[in-house]
Amino acid sequence: MKTMKTLAVLALAFSLAAGAQAQELKTANFLDNYLYGYRLNPSVAPTGTSGFVGIGTGSINVTGETNFGLSNFLFPQADGKLVTGLNKAVSADKFPGGMEEMNRVDARVSENILAIGALGGKGGYGHFEINFVTEENVGVPRALFEAFKSQNTTGHYLVEDIHFNTTNYLELAFGRSKRNKNLAIGWAVKGLVGIAKADASVDMEINTAGEGMWLRSKGTLKAAASPLSIGINSEGYYDPSMIGLNTEGLKPSGLGAAVDIGLSYYLLRDKIILGAAVRNLGGMKWTNNLYGANSGNKVVVDVNDMDKVSEGVQDMIKFKPVEGAEEGKFEMLPFSYNFSAKFKPVKLVTLGVVGTFYNYSGYTTKDIRFGAALTPFRQFNVAGTYSIGNQGNEIGVAASVRVLGINVYAGVDAIQFRVSPQYIPLDPVSVVANAGVAFAFGKSSAKAASDKAKAKSSKQSKSKKDKKGKKNSSAEPLPELLAE
């Protein structure tokens, strides 16, 4: 029981202590009716329509990721029992030795406020978007788990950089793409307006010798939150529940910019499409205006009294206001490289692969995804994918329906194979869920060109008939005159 309660302390540390990479629904790359394909590669234009409008619910994207799974905490034994990594039967090489040096929990939500896409007069395609983005990141060093593993033995640990950060901003994007023969090139320019950003970092001193355990923390808080005000409670600490608008004047907490660049190459009358793109290449400068510090009080931990543990841990992450000089900090955005290949053996079927390589906060991850899509009729298509990469093996599903100009789509990029009986992922998690409703209008450029060609052909054919008819009408009276 004591072991399980200690494990609960570790879980609490995670919950109190995620920048997430800006991912898009990669399974949707195979859907014919997908309107937001330019997010994966800005050279891609929607098919079957000359434009669309999305307002509020046009696209809602939720991303979650960890670099650990339940299998890093629970271990099966020879007798069939499942024990925690803190059990003596589990070696230190397995727990926490099997974990990363820094264990991360990432989350990201992107809400599309407005999206407009339309064909241009010269055959190009343009889009404009306004999105609200919020990102959270928690990082816990492996050293924290090492300290709990060695409980009741001699040990004195310094756990550095338990951190939490949150980033919130508006994104305004404008992009264009154009195809010339077999090559399509696209780009997007993004302006970023910072709303609020906070970074908290805590170093923890842990003593595990003897029966008792005590913790001492020391940390700092930096925040760029000019449009917001954060209240201070009766004990003199910042209180997140007392957040309001800054009545002294609204101004951005940060400004930034980024670009997307992509190209697509079409072969065999568009049966094969090769693509490559780089996304979110840029950065943002934040201006800090709030500072805080942790007092470094010593907290005695009794793992048999979870209420006391909870109170102690909460005290360790409280911050009192301190003086600080206003400063600007430029940060690179998480960016990615995308590569894709699609093949249409027949009109109703799409096969292919898409590879994505992310770079963020000094970490690099990859996702290689094989996919297939079926379009039984023009208004409906469904896709499935299987991926390999840093997050283990996953499957994704997505579907899109377009009826009377209303386009509804939904999908998820990660349904994992290995889960516990309680459906908790055993492997690292990387989930991208995306859904939206938008209004499509008009015809695609290919359809419009086809209709125009048919109309021109029909007009020419009619003109020939009319000319022929006129010739015949002038010649018809002659036989009658001769007959007379």
C-alpha positions as CSV (number, residue, x, y, z in Angstrom):
1,M,0.0,0.0,0.0
2,K,2.8,2.3,0.9
3,T,4.4,1.6,-2.5
4,M,1.2,2.5,-4.3
5,K,0.9,5.7,-2.4
6,T,4.5,6.6,-3.3
7,L,3.6,6.0,-6.9
8,A,0.7,8.4,-6.5
9,V,3.2,11.0,-5.3
10,L,5.0,10.6,-8.6
11,A,1.8,11.0,-10.5
12,L,1.0,14.1,-8.5
13,A,4.4,15.5,-9.5
14,F,3.6,15.1,-13.1
15,S,0.2,16.7,-12.7
16,L,1.7,19.7,-11.1
17,A,4.8,20.0,-13.1
18,A,4.3,20.1,-21.6
19,G,5.9,23.2,-25.8
20,A,4.1,20.7,-28.0
21,Q,4.9,20.4,-31.7
22,A,2.3,21.9,-34.0
23,Q,0.9,18.7,-35.6
24,E,-1.8,18.4,-38.2
25,L,-4.0,15.3,-38.9
26,K,-1.6,13.3,-41.1
27,T,-4.2,10.6,-41.9
28,A,-6.2,13.4,-43.6
29,N,-3.4,13.7,-46.1
30,F,-5.1,10.8,-48.0
31,L,-8.6,12.3,-48.1
32,D,-9.8,13.7,-51.4
33,N,-12.3,16.0,-49.8
34,Y,-10.0,17.4,-47.1
35,L,-10.1,21.3,-47.2
36,Y,-7.1,22.0,-45.0
37,G,-4.5,20.0,-46.9
38,Y,-2.4,23.2,-47.3
39,R,-1.6,23.0,-43.6
40,L,0.4,19.8,-44.3
41,N,1.9,21.2,-47.5
42,P,1.1,24.7,-48.7
43,S,1.3,23.7,-52.3
44,V,-1.8,21.5,-52.0
45,A,-5.2,23.0,-53.0
46,P,-8.6,21.4,-52.2
47,T,-10.3,19.2,-54.8
48,G,-13.9,19.4,-56.0
49,T,-14.4,23.0,-54.9
50,S,-13.2,26.5,-55.8
51,G,-13.2,27.7,-52.2
52,F,-14.6,27.3,-48.7
53,V,-15.3,29.2,-45.5
54,G,-14.9,28.0,-42.0
55,I,-16.0,30.0,-38.9
56,G,-15.5,28.9,-35.3
57,T,-15.9,25.2,-35.9
58,G,-14.0,25.0,-39.2
59,S,-11.1,23.1,-37.6
60,I,-10.4,22.1,-34.0
61,N,-7.1,20.4,-33.4
62,V,-6.1,18.7,-30.2
63,T,-2.6,17.2,-29.8
64,G,-1.2,15.2,-26.8
65,E,2.1,13.5,-26.4
66,T,4.3,11.8,-23.9
67,N,7.7,10.1,-24.2
68,F,6.8,7.4,-21.7
69,G,4.0,4.9,-21.2
70,L,2.5,2.8,-18.5
71,S,5.0,0.1,-19.3
72,N,7.7,2.4,-17.8
73,F,5.9,2.2,-14.4
74,L,4.3,-1.2,-14.2
75,F,6.2,-4.5,-14.7
76,P,4.8,-8.1,-15.0
77,Q,6.4,-10.8,-12.8
78,A,7.0,-14.5,-13.4
79,D,3.9,-15.4,-11.3
80,G,1.7,-13.2,-13.5
81,K,1.4,-10.3,-11.0
82,L,1.9,-6.7,-12.0
83,V,4.1,-4.6,-9.8
84,T,5.2,-1.0,-9.8
85,G,8.7,0.1,-10.7
86,L,9.2,0.9,-7.0
87,N,9.0,-2.8,-6.1
88,K,12.3,-4.4,-5.0
89,A,11.8,-7.1,-7.6
90,V,12.3,-4.5,-10.3
91,S,15.9,-3.5,-10.9
92,A,17.0,0.1,-11.1
93,D,18.1,-0.6,-14.7
94,K,14.4,-1.1,-15.6
95,F,13.0,1.6,-13.3
96,P,13.7,4.3,-13.7
97,G,16.6,3.2,-15.9
98,G,14.3,2.6,-18.9
99,M,13.0,6.2,-18.8
100,E,14.3,9.2,-20.6
101,E,16.6,11.7,-18.8
102,M,13.7,14.2,-19.1
103,N,10.2,12.9,-19.2
104,R,7.7,15.1,-21.0
105,V,4.0,15.6,-21.2
106,D,2.9,17.9,-24.0
107,A,-0.5,19.2,-25.0
108,R,-1.7,21.6,-27.7
109,V,-5.1,22.9,-28.8
110,S,-5.6,25.0,-32.0
111,E,-9.0,26.6,-32.6
112,N,-9.8,27.9,-36.0
113,I,-11.6,31.2,-35.6
114,L,-11.8,32.0,-39.4
115,A,-10.6,30.3,-42.5
116,I,-11.2,31.3,-46.1
117,G,-9.9,29.6,-49.3
118,A,-10.5,30.5,-52.9
119,L,-9.2,30.0,-56.4
120,G,-7.6,33.1,-58.0
121,G,-8.2,34.6,-61.4
122,K,-5.0,33.1,-62.9
123,G,-5.5,29.6,-61.5
124,G,-3.7,30.0,-58.2
125,Y,-5.2,29.1,-54.8
126,G,-5.1,31.4,-51.8
127,H,-6.1,31.0,-48.2
128,F,-6.4,33.2,-45.1
129,E,-6.7,31.9,-41.5
130,I,-7.0,33.2,-37.9
131,N,-6.3,30.6,-35.2
132,F,-6.0,30.6,-31.4
133,V,-3.3,28.3,-30.2
134,T,-2.5,27.2,-26.6
135,E,0.4,24.9,-25.7
136,E,1.4,23.3,-22.4
137,N,4.5,21.4,-21.5
138,V,5.6,19.6,-18.3
139,G,9.1,18.1,-17.9
140,V,10.2,15.9,-15.0
141,P,13.8,14.6,-14.8
142,R,14.5,10.9,-14.3
143,A,16.4,11.9,-11.1
144,L,13.1,12.4,-9.3
145,F,12.2,8.8,-9.9
146,E,15.6,7.7,-8.9
147,A,15.2,9.4,-5.5
148,F,11.8,7.7,-4.9
149,K,13.3,4.3,-6.0
150,S,16.0,4.6,-3.4
151,Q,13.6,5.5,-0.5
152,N,14.7,4.4,2.9
153,T,18.3,3.9,1.9
154,T,21.1,6.4,2.1
155,G,20.6,9.1,-0.5
156,H,20.7,12.8,-1.1
157,Y,19.4,14.0,-4.5
158,L,19.3,17.2,-6.4
159,V,16.6,17.1,-9.0
160,E,17.1,20.0,-11.4
161,D,14.7,21.7,-13.9
162,I,11.3,20.3,-13.1
163,H,9.5,22.7,-15.4
164,F,6.1,23.8,-16.6
165,N,5.3,26.3,-19.4
166,T,2.3,27.5,-21.1
167,T,2.1,29.5,-24.4
168,N,-1.0,31.2,-25.8
169,Y,-1.1,33.3,-29.0
170,L,-3.1,34.2,-32.1
171,E,-2.0,33.2,-35.5
172,L,-2.8,35.0,-38.7
173,A,-1.8,33.2,-41.8
174,F,-2.0,34.0,-45.5
175,G,-0.8,31.7,-48.3
176,R,-0.9,30.9,-52.0
177,S,-0.2,28.0,-54.2
178,K,0.0,27.6,-58.0
179,R,0.5,24.7,-60.3
180,N,2.6,25.1,-63.5
181,K,2.4,21.9,-65.6
182,N,3.5,19.1,-63.3
183,L,4.9,21.2,-60.5
184,A,2.9,23.0,-57.8
185,I,4.6,25.5,-55.4
186,G,3.0,27.0,-52.3
187,W,3.9,29.2,-49.3
188,A,2.3,30.7,-46.3
189,V,3.3,33.7,-44.1
190,K,2.2,33.7,-40.5
191,G,2.0,36.6,-38.1
192,L,1.9,35.7,-34.4
193,V,0.4,37.9,-31.7
194,G,1.3,36.8,-28.1
195,I,-1.4,36.7,-25.5
196,A,0.4,35.1,-22.5
197,K,3.4,32.9,-21.8
198,A,4.6,31.6,-18.4
199,D,7.7,29.5,-17.6
200,A,8.2,28.0,-14.2
201,S,11.3,26.0,-13.2
202,V,11.9,24.2,-9.9
203,D,15.1,22.6,-8.5
204,M,14.3,20.1,-5.8
205,E,16.6,18.8,-3.0
206,I,15.4,15.4,-1.7
207,N,16.7,13.4,1.3
208,T,15.7,9.7,1.3
209,A,17.9,8.5,4.2
210,G,16.2,6.9,7.2
211,E,12.4,6.5,7.8
212,G,11.6,10.1,7.0
213,M,11.8,11.9,3.7
214,W,12.0,15.6,3.2
215,L,12.0,17.9,0.2
216,R,13.2,21.4,-0.3
217,S,12.5,23.3,-3.5
218,K,13.7,26.6,-5.0
219,G,12.2,27.9,-8.2
220,T,11.5,30.9,-10.5
221,L,8.6,32.1,-12.5
222,K,8.8,34.3,-15.6
223,A,5.6,35.4,-17.4
224,A,4.8,37.6,-20.4
225,A,1.2,38.5,-19.8
226,S,0.7,42.2,-20.6
227,P,-3.1,41.8,-21.5
228,L,-3.7,40.0,-18.2
229,S,-3.4,40.7,-14.5
230,I,-2.7,38.0,-12.0
231,G,-4.0,38.6,-8.4
232,I,-2.1,38.0,-5.2
233,N,-3.7,36.0,-2.4
234,S,-3.7,36.8,1.4
235,E,-0.4,34.8,1.8
236,G,1.4,37.0,-0.8
237,Y,1.5,34.4,-3.6
238,Y,0.4,34.7,-7.2
239,D,-3.1,33.1,-7.4
240,P,-3.9,31.6,-10.9
241,S,-7.6,31.7,-10.0
242,M,-7.5,35.5,-9.9
243,I,-6.7,36.2,-13.5
244,G,-8.4,39.2,-15.3
245,L,-7.9,41.7,-18.0
246,N,-5.3,44.4,-17.5
247,T,-7.4,47.6,-17.4
248,E,-4.3,49.9,-17.7
249,G,-4.1,49.1,-21.4
250,L,-4.1,46.1,-23.8
251,K,-1.0,45.3,-25.7
252,P,0.6,42.1,-27.1
253,S,2.8,40.0,-24.8
254,G,4.9,39.0,-27.8
255,L,5.2,39.3,-31.6
256,G,6.5,36.9,-34.1
257,A,6.4,35.4,-37.6
258,A,6.8,32.1,-39.4
259,V,6.7,30.7,-42.9
260,D,5.5,27.4,-44.6
261,I,7.1,26.4,-47.9
262,G,6.1,23.3,-49.9
263,L,6.0,21.8,-53.4
264,S,4.2,18.9,-55.1
265,Y,5.2,17.1,-58.3
266,Y,2.6,15.3,-60.4
267,L,3.3,12.2,-62.6
268,L,1.4,9.9,-64.9
269,R,-1.6,12.2,-65.3
270,D,-1.8,12.9,-61.6
271,K,-1.8,9.3,-60.6
272,I,1.4,9.8,-58.6
273,I,1.9,12.9,-56.4
274,L,5.2,13.6,-54.6
275,G,5.3,16.3,-51.9
276,A,7.8,18.0,-49.5
277,A,7.3,20.9,-47.1
278,V,8.8,22.7,-44.1
279,R,6.3,24.2,-41.6
280,N,6.4,26.8,-38.9
281,L,9.9,28.0,-39.7
282,G,10.2,31.1,-37.5
283,G,10.1,32.4,-34.0
284,M,8.5,34.8,-31.5
285,K,9.8,37.5,-29.2
286,W,8.1,37.7,-25.8
287,T,8.4,40.5,-23.3
288,N,8.3,39.4,-19.6
289,N,6.5,41.6,-17.2
290,L,5.8,39.3,-14.2
291,Y,8.4,37.6,-12.0
292,G,8.1,35.2,-9.1
293,A,10.3,33.1,-6.7
294,N,9.8,30.1,-4.5
295,S,10.9,30.5,-0.9
296,G,12.6,27.1,-0.7
297,N,10.8,25.9,2.4
298,K,11.5,22.4,3.7
299,V,8.6,19.9,3.4
300,V,8.5,16.7,5.4
301,V,6.8,13.9,3.3
302,D,4.8,11.1,4.9
303,V,3.7,8.8,2.1
304,N,1.1,7.4,4.4
305,D,-0.7,10.7,4.6
306,M,-1.6,11.8,1.0
307,D,-3.3,15.0,2.2
308,K,-0.1,16.2,3.8
309,V,1.9,15.2,0.7
310,S,-0.5,17.2,-1.5
311,E,-0.3,20.3,0.6
312,G,3.5,20.0,0.7
313,V,3.9,19.7,-3.0
314,Q,1.5,22.6,-3.6
315,D,3.6,24.8,-1.3
316,M,6.6,23.9,-3.4
317,I,5.1,25.4,-6.6
318,K,3.8,28.6,-5.1
319,F,5.6,31.8,-6.2
320,K,5.8,35.2,-4.5
321,P,6.1,38.4,-6.7
322,V,9.7,39.7,-7.0
323,E,11.3,42.6,-8.9
324,G,12.6,41.9,-12.3
325,A,13.8,43.9,-15.3
326,E,11.5,43.8,-18.3
327,E,13.2,41.8,-21.0
328,G,12.6,40.4,-24.4
329,K,13.2,36.8,-25.3
330,F,13.2,35.4,-28.9
331,E,12.3,31.8,-29.2
332,M,12.2,29.5,-32.2
333,L,8.9,27.8,-32.9
334,P,8.6,24.0,-33.1
335,F,9.0,23.2,-36.8
336,S,8.7,20.2,-39.0
337,Y,9.6,18.6,-42.3
338,N,7.0,16.7,-44.2
339,F,7.6,14.3,-47.1
340,S,4.8,12.4,-48.9
341,A,4.1,10.1,-51.8
342,K,0.6,9.2,-53.1
343,F,-0.5,6.8,-55.8
344,K,-4.0,6.4,-57.3
345,P,-4.1,3.0,-59.1
346,V,-7.8,3.6,-59.8
347,K,-9.9,6.7,-59.2
348,L,-11.6,5.4,-56.1
349,V,-8.4,4.3,-54.2
350,T,-5.4,6.3,-52.9
351,L,-2.3,4.6,-51.5
352,G,0.8,6.3,-50.0
353,V,3.1,7.3,-47.3
354,V,3.8,10.5,-45.3
355,G,6.8,11.1,-43.1
356,T,7.0,13.9,-40.6
357,F,10.1,14.9,-38.7
358,Y,9.7,17.4,-35.8
359,N,12.2,19.6,-34.1
360,Y,11.3,21.4,-30.9
361,S,13.0,22.4,-27.7
362,G,16.1,20.5,-28.6
363,Y,14.2,17.3,-29.2
364,T,13.6,15.5,-32.6
365,T,10.9,12.9,-33.3
366,K,9.8,11.2,-36.4
367,D,6.5,9.6,-37.6
368,I,6.4,7.5,-40.8
369,R,2.8,6.8,-41.8
370,F,1.5,4.4,-44.5
371,G,-2.0,5.0,-45.6
372,A,-4.9,4.0,-47.8
373,A,-8.1,5.9,-48.7
374,L,-11.4,4.9,-50.4
375,T,-13.7,7.3,-52.2
376,P,-16.8,5.2,-53.1
377,F,-18.5,8.3,-54.3
378,R,-17.6,12.0,-54.7
379,Q,-19.3,13.2,-51.5
380,F,-17.7,10.7,-49.1
381,N,-14.2,9.4,-48.5
382,V,-12.5,7.5,-45.6
383,A,-8.8,6.8,-44.9
384,G,-6.7,4.6,-42.6
385,T,-3.0,4.8,-41.7
386,Y,-0.4,2.7,-39.9
387,S,2.6,4.5,-38.4
388,I,6.0,3.6,-37.0
389,G,8.2,6.1,-35.1
390,N,9.3,7.3,-31.7
391,Q,5.8,6.8,-30.3
392,G,5.6,3.1,-31.2
393,N,3.1,1.5,-33.6
394,E,-0.2,3.4,-34.1
395,I,-3.2,3.3,-36.4
396,G,-5.1,6.4,-37.6
397,V,-8.6,6.9,-39.1
398,A,-10.3,9.8,-40.8
399,A,-13.4,10.5,-42.8
400,S,-14.9,13.4,-44.7
401,V,-18.4,14.0,-46.0
402,R,-19.5,16.8,-48.3
403,V,-23.2,17.3,-49.0
404,L,-24.9,20.4,-50.4
405,G,-21.7,22.4,-49.8
406,I,-21.4,21.4,-46.1
407,N,-18.1,19.7,-45.4
408,V,-17.8,17.7,-42.2
409,Y,-14.6,15.8,-41.3
410,A,-13.1,14.1,-38.3
411,G,-10.1,11.9,-37.5
412,V,-7.5,10.7,-35.1
413,D,-3.9,9.9,-35.8
414,A,-3.1,7.5,-32.9
415,I,-5.0,4.4,-31.8
416,Q,-2.4,2.3,-30.0
417,F,-2.2,-1.5,-30.0
418,R,-0.7,-2.1,-26.5
419,V,-3.1,-0.9,-23.8
420,S,-3.8,-2.1,-20.2
421,P,-7.1,-3.7,-19.2
422,Q,-8.1,-0.2,-18.2
423,Y,-7.3,1.0,-21.8
424,I,-4.3,3.0,-20.5
425,P,-1.5,3.2,-23.2
426,L,1.5,1.1,-22.4
427,D,3.7,2.8,-24.9
428,P,4.6,6.5,-25.4
429,V,1.5,8.5,-26.6
430,S,1.2,10.9,-29.5
431,V,-2.4,11.7,-30.3
432,V,-3.7,14.1,-32.9
433,A,-7.5,14.5,-33.0
434,N,-9.0,16.9,-35.5
435,A,-12.6,17.7,-36.5
436,G,-14.4,20.5,-38.2
437,V,-17.3,21.8,-40.3
438,A,-16.9,24.2,-43.2
439,F,-18.8,25.4,-46.2
440,A,-17.4,24.6,-49.7
441,F,-18.6,26.4,-52.8
442,G,-18.0,26.4,-56.5
443,K,-16.0,23.9,-58.6
444,S,-12.4,22.9,-58.6
445,S,-10.1,24.5,-61.2
446,A,-9.8,21.1,-63.0
447,K,-13.6,20.8,-63.1
448,A,-14.1,24.4,-64.2
449,A,-11.5,24.0,-66.9
450,S,-13.2,20.8,-68.1
451,D,-16.6,22.5,-68.2
452,K,-15.1,25.4,-70.0
453,A,-13.5,23.1,-72.6
454,K,-16.8,21.2,-73.0
455,A,-18.7,24.5,-73.5
456,K,-16.1,25.7,-76.0
457,S,-16.3,22.4,-77.9
458,S,-20.0,22.4,-77.9
459,K,-20.1,26.0,-79.2
460,Q,-17.6,25.2,-81.9
461,S,-19.7,22.2,-82.9
462,K,-22.9,24.2,-83.0
463,S,-21.2,26.9,-85.1
464,K,-20.1,24.3,-87.6
465,K,-23.6,22.9,-87.9
466,D,-25.0,26.4,-88.3
467,K,-22.6,27.2,-91.1
468,K,-23.3,23.9,-92.8
469,G,-27.0,24.5,-92.4
470,K,-26.7,27.9,-94.1
471,K,-24.7,26.4,-97.0
472,N,-27.4,23.7,-97.5
473,S,-30.2,26.2,-97.4
474,S,-28.7,28.4,-100.2
475,A,-28.2,25.3,-102.4
476,E,-31.6,23.7,-101.9
477,P,-33.7,25.9,-104.3
478,L,-31.4,25.1,-107.3
479,P,-32.8,21.6,-108.0
480,E,-36.3,23.1,-107.9
481,L,-35.4,25.7,-110.5
482,L,-33.8,23.1,-112.7
483,A,-36.9,21.0,-112.4
484,E,-39.0,23.8,-113.7
